[in-house]
Amino acid sequence: MKNKSNTFRSIVLGVGTSLPKNIVTNKDLTMKMDTSEEWIESRTGIKERRIASDGETTSSLGTEAAQIAINNSGLKNSDIDLIILATSTPDNTFPASATVIQASLGIEKGYAYDMQAVCSGFVFALEAADNAIKAGNVKNVLVIGSETFSRILDWDDRGTCVLFGDGAGALVLSSSKEETDRGILSNHLHSDGRYGNLLYVDGGPSTSSQVGFLRMNGHGVFKHAVKKLSSVINEALDHNELTVDEIDWFVPHQANIRILEAVAKKVGLHKDKVIITLQKHANTSAASIPLALYDAVESGKIKKGDLVLLEAMGGGFSWGSTLIRW
């Protein structure tokens, strides 16, 4: 592997999550629409999802996940210099929901902002945090993915509403000068706006003055997802002069079981190395990677020193990967 030493390295100190209390199973959905438990699970891998109640918001879920991540990191809230919230479902058009979280955590220094790259938002936010640390601008960064996608779903559209859920995950990155290969090794991001009509929301402040609903061309998304995600995984491997067999854990965006299986097969990654949580969380967009990370860390799968490869693709299209030595 290439030895790309930097003055500062972004080390993972802690992870945290938050999920709405309301669990909605596939059976629950069959009571409201023309579908079946078998149809949903066989096509998506999803068994249940969490749906936010009226009192649960993107910022409240993000705050809880962030506090758990900070507690697990061994830091204090006042140690955080930067908060980046990846979300497509902010509480309000503005102010940034990251600043709401900042206030809720009692943090009065540094800066906070939202990152919007849909399902790729968390890896985009990781790169921004990593760059800020490497530049020497900040020491401790809170990276959050939080979504309440249920608020932008058309519950009459069986092709989309069964796929998504709500939740939040967070990760604390800290600057280190230690002679170690731990931390973020590389980030690889891409976007191509030509495919925006395959996955989008049909509303917004500047176009309709309404929030709108999520719309998706499932076949088109699947085709591009497998190709682009496979490519960006290989890009990370090539950049770090690694083989796929050297990756300990693969933590993908939890979009659809068929996409996950197709990508793993295409790059030659053994299925036992793939962290899958979509069966209980569904697709939580920018929150799906940190939710899966937390699950893998808490269960003892991901350990210190493991090579962990993250990937995601979302509307735009946007897609990317991040390689971390845990």
C-alpha positions in Angstrom: 0.0 0.0 0.0 1.2 3.5 -0.8 2.7 5.4 2.1 1.0 8.8 1.8 2.0 10.5 5.0 0.3 13.7 6.0 1.0 16.1 8.8 -2.4 15.4 10.1 -4.5 12.2 9.8 -8.2 11.9 10.5 -8.7 9.2 13.1 -12.1 7.7 14.0 -12.8 8.1 17.7 -16.4 7.2 18.1 -19.7 6.4 16.4 -23.4 6.8 17.4 -26.9 6.3 16.1 -30.5 7.3 16.7 -33.6 5.7 15.4 -37.3 6.7 15.6 -39.3 4.6 18.1 -42.0 3.7 15.5 -41.2 0.4 13.7 -43.2 -0.2 10.5 -43.0 -3.8 9.2 -43.7 -5.1 5.7 -46.9 -6.6 7.1 -48.0 -3.1 8.4 -47.6 -1.8 4.8 -49.8 -4.5 3.4 -52.6 -3.1 5.4 -52.3 0.3 3.6 -51.4 -0.7 0.0 -51.6 -3.3 -2.6 -48.4 -5.3 -1.9 -47.2 -8.3 0.1 -44.5 -9.0 2.6 -42.8 -11.5 0.2 -42.9 -8.9 -2.7 -41.1 -6.3 -0.6 -38.5 -8.5 1.0 -37.6 -10.5 -2.2 -37.0 -7.3 -4.2 -35.4 -5.2 -1.6 -34.2 -7.3 1.3 -36.1 -5.0 3.7 -38.2 -6.4 6.5 -38.9 -3.3 8.5 -38.1 0.4 8.8 -38.4 3.2 11.4 -40.7 6.1 10.7 -40.4 9.4 12.5 -43.3 10.6 14.6 -44.4 14.2 14.8 -42.0 15.0 17.6 -39.0 13.5 15.9 -37.0 15.5 13.3 -33.8 15.3 11.4 -32.1 17.6 13.9 -33.4 15.7 17.0 -32.3 12.4 15.6 -29.0 13.9 14.6 -28.5 15.4 18.0 -29.0 12.1 19.8 -26.7 10.2 17.4 -24.1 12.9 17.7 -24.2 12.8 21.6 -23.7 9.1 21.6 -20.8 9.4 19.2 -19.1 12.1 21.3 -19.6 10.0 24.4 -18.0 7.0 22.7 -15.1 9.1 21.5 -14.1 10.1 25.0 -14.3 13.8 24.1 -16.5 16.5 25.6 -19.1 18.4 23.5 -17.0 21.5 23.9 -14.1 19.8 22.1 -16.0 19.7 18.8 -14.7 22.4 16.3 -16.8 21.5 13.2 -20.2 19.8 12.6 -21.1 18.6 9.1 -24.6 17.2 8.7 -25.3 15.2 5.6 -29.1 15.4 4.9 -31.6 15.9 2.1 -34.4 16.4 4.6 -33.5 19.3 6.8 -35.9 20.6 9.5 -36.3 23.9 7.5 -35.0 25.4 4.3 -32.8 27.4 6.6 -31.1 27.8 9.0 -28.9 24.7 8.5 -30.0 21.8 10.7 -26.4 21.4 11.6 -26.6 24.7 13.5 -29.7 23.4 15.3 -27.7 20.3 16.4 -24.8 22.6 17.4 -27.1 24.5 19.7 -28.8 21.4 21.1 -25.4 20.0 22.0 -24.5 23.3 23.8 -21.6 24.0 21.5 -20.8 27.7 21.1 -17.6 27.6 19.1 -16.5 26.5 15.6 -18.9 26.2 12.7 -21.6 24.0 11.4 -23.2 23.4 8.0 -25.4 21.0 6.0 -24.1 18.9 3.1 -26.6 17.8 0.5 -25.5 15.0 -1.8 -28.5 12.7 -1.1 -27.5 9.1 -0.4 -23.8 9.9 -1.0 -24.0 12.7 1.5 -22.1 10.9 4.3 -19.0 10.1 2.2 -19.1 13.6 0.8 -19.2 14.9 4.3 -16.3 12.7 5.4 -14.1 14.1 2.6 -15.0 17.7 3.7 -14.2 16.8 7.3 -11.0 15.0 6.4 -9.8 18.0 4.3 -10.5 20.4 7.1 -8.4 18.3 9.5 -5.6 17.8 7.0 -5.4 21.6 6.4 -5.0 22.1 10.1 -8.1 24.2 10.4 -9.9 22.0 13.0 -9.0 19.2 15.4 -12.3 17.4 16.2 -15.1 17.0 13.7 -18.6 15.6 14.1 -19.9 14.1 10.9 -23.6 13.2 10.9 -26.0 11.6 8.5 -29.6 12.2 9.5 -32.8 11.8 7.5 -36.6 11.8 7.8 -37.3 10.5 4.3 -40.8 9.5 5.3 -41.7 13.2 5.0 -41.0 13.3 1.2 -42.5 9.9 0.3 -45.6 9.4 -1.8 -47.3 6.7 0.2 -49.4 5.8 -2.9 -46.3 4.9 -4.9 -45.5 1.3 -4.0 -42.3 1.4 -6.0 -40.6 4.0 -3.7 -42.4 4.2 -0.3 -41.5 0.6 0.7 -37.8 1.3 0.2 -37.0 4.1 2.7 -36.9 4.8 6.4 -35.8 7.4 8.9 -32.7 7.5 11.2 -29.4 9.1 12.0 -25.8 8.1 12.5 -22.7 10.0 13.5 -19.0 9.7 13.6 -16.3 11.7 15.4 -13.1 12.3 13.5 -10.0 13.7 15.3 -6.7 15.1 14.1 -3.6 12.9 14.8 0.1 13.5 14.2 1.0 10.0 15.3 3.1 7.8 13.0 0.3 5.5 12.1 -1.6 4.3 9.1 -4.9 4.5 11.0 -7.6 6.9 9.9 -9.0 8.0 6.5 -6.6 6.8 3.8 -8.4 8.2 0.8 -11.7 9.6 -0.5 -13.0 9.3 -4.1 -16.0 11.4 -5.1 -17.9 11.9 -8.4 -21.1 13.4 -9.8 -22.9 13.5 -13.1 -25.9 15.7 -13.4 -27.1 14.2 -16.7 -29.0 11.5 -14.7 -30.9 13.8 -12.3 -34.2 12.7 -13.8 -33.8 9.1 -12.7 -33.9 9.9 -8.9 -35.2 13.3 -7.7 -37.8 15.1 -5.6 -40.5 16.9 -7.7 -40.5 20.1 -5.7 -38.5 22.7 -3.9 -38.4 26.4 -2.8 -37.3 27.8 -6.2 -39.5 25.6 -8.4 -42.8 24.9 -6.7 -42.6 26.5 -3.3 -43.5 23.0 -2.0 -41.4 20.2 -0.5 -42.5 17.6 -3.2 -42.2 13.8 -3.3 -39.4 11.5 -4.1 -39.6 10.0 -7.7 -37.4 7.2 -9.0 -36.7 5.2 -12.1 -35.8 2.0 -10.4 -34.3 0.2 -13.4 -32.2 3.1 -14.4 -30.9 3.6 -10.9 -30.0 -0.1 -10.5 -28.1 -0.1 -13.8 -26.0 2.9 -13.1 -25.5 2.0 -9.4 -23.8 -1.3 -10.1 -21.5 0.2 -12.7 -20.6 3.3 -10.8 -20.2 1.8 -7.4 -18.0 -1.0 -8.7 -15.8 1.5 -10.4 -15.4 3.8 -7.3 -14.5 0.8 -5.2 -11.8 -0.3 -7.6 -10.6 3.3 -7.7 -10.0 3.2 -3.9 -8.3 -0.1 -4.2 -6.0 1.0 -7.0 -5.2 4.3 -5.3 -4.0 2.5 -2.2 -2.4 -0.4 -4.1 -4.7 -2.9 -2.4 -6.6 -6.0 -3.6 -10.2 -6.6 -2.7 -9.1 -9.6 -0.5 -7.2 -7.2 1.8 -10.4 -5.3 2.7 -11.7 -6.5 6.1 -15.2 -5.0 5.9 -17.3 -3.4 3.2 -19.9 -0.9 4.5 -22.1 0.1 1.6 -25.0 2.5 1.4 -28.0 0.4 2.3 -30.1 0.9 -0.8 -31.3 -2.4 -2.0 -30.1 -6.0 -1.4 -29.9 -6.7 -5.1 -27.6 -3.7 -5.7 -25.4 -4.7 -2.7 -25.1 -8.3 -4.0 -24.5 -7.3 -7.6 -21.7 -4.8 -6.6 -20.0 -7.3 -4.3 -20.1 -10.0 -7.0 -18.7 -7.6 -9.6 -15.7 -6.5 -7.6 -15.1 -10.0 -6.2 -15.9 -9.2 -2.5 -16.9 -12.1 -0.3 -20.5 -11.7 1.0 -19.4 -12.4 4.6 -17.4 -9.2 4.6 -20.4 -7.0 3.6 -22.2 -5.2 6.5 -25.9 -5.3 5.8 -28.5 -3.6 8.0 -31.2 -2.6 5.5 -33.4 -5.5 6.6 -34.2 -3.6 9.8 -33.5 0.1 8.7 -34.4 0.2 5.0 -32.8 2.9 2.9 -32.1 5.8 5.2 -30.1 7.8 2.6 -27.2 9.7 4.1 -27.8 8.0 7.5 -27.4 4.4 6.2 -23.6 4.1 6.3 -23.1 5.4 9.8 -26.0 3.3 11.0 -24.4 0.2 9.5 -21.0 1.3 10.9 -22.4 1.6 14.4 -24.0 -1.8 14.2 -20.7 -3.4 13.0 -18.7 -1.8 15.7 -21.1 -2.5 18.5 -21.4 -6.2 17.4 -17.6 -6.5 17.5 -17.2 -7.1 13.8 -15.1 -4.0 13.0 -12.0 -3.8 15.2 -9.1 -1.4 15.6 -6.7 -1.8 12.6 -9.3 -3.2 10.2 -9.5 -1.9 6.7 -13.0 -0.6 6.1 -14.3 0.5 2.7 -17.4 2.7 2.4 -19.4 3.4 -0.7 -22.6 5.2 -1.7 -24.5 6.5 -4.7 -27.4 8.9 -4.7 -29.5 11.3 -6.7 -27.7 13.7 -9.0 -26.1 11.2 -9.7 -23.5 11.5 -7.0 -21.3 8.6 -5.8 -18.1 8.0 -3.9 -16.0 5.8 -1.6 -13.9 6.2 1.5 -11.2 3.9 2.7 -10.5 3.9 6.5 -8.0 2.1 8.6 -10.1 1.7 11.8 
